[in-house]
Amino acid sequence: MKSIEHIKNALKDLDSEVESILLNISLSLQEKDNVMLPLLQQKRVLTQTLKDLEYLKANPPKPNQPCGISKYRED
């Protein structure tokens, strides 16, 4: 699945962006928090999407049946 690779690349890019913000000494801790919050929210969504796609790849749904993702999720 190409989408899995795209999500993995997006997660790597987000990690790099967060790291550069953390290393930026010109920003205060409050500014870093404000800038990083949306990035970390994106990361959470992408991580869950990646888990869902990997689950579907390993457990493809049968025709005309629900995919069953909600059954394996913990939250």
N, C-alpha and C positions, 0 to 999 in steps of 0.2 A: 504494500500500500504506500503510495507516494505521500499521502497525507500524514502518515506516521513520521516519515523523514522530515517533512516540512515542520511539523510540531516540534520534533527534537531540535531542529536548527533554530527555531524561534525561542525555545527554552535556553539554548546556549547563548543566543544573542541577549536575552533578558538577563542572564547571569553576568555576562560581560558588562552590561549597562549598569547593573546594581553594583558590581565591583568598582567600576569607575566612579560612581557616586560616592561610595564609601571611602575611596582613596582621595577624593577631592577635599583638600584641607581648607579651601576657601568657603565651604558651606558649613553652617552651624548644624548641630544635631537636629534641631527642629526643622531646618530646611531640608536636610537629608531625609527625615521621616516623611515630610510632605511630598517630596519628589519620588520617593521609593514606594509609597503606599499603592499608587495605581499599578506600578510595575509588579509588585508582589501579588496583587489581585489578579493581574493577567497571568502570572505564573501559576497561580492556583487553578485557574480555569483551564489553562493549557495542560497542566499536569493531569487533571481529572479527565480531560478529553483524550489524552494519550492513553491513559489506563483503559478508558472505555473502548477505544479503537483496538488496542491490543487484545482486550477481552473478546471483542467481536471477531477479530482475525482468528483467534484460537478456537472460538466457539460460534461459528456462523449460524445464524438463525435458520430454521427450516422455512420453506415457502409458506406464506400466509400465516406465519406465527410471529408473536412479539419477540423482540430480541432478548429480553430477559436481563438487561443490564441492571435494572433496579434490584434484582435479587442478589447480585454479588456485591453491590456497594455497601460499605459499612455505615456511611452517614446519610 
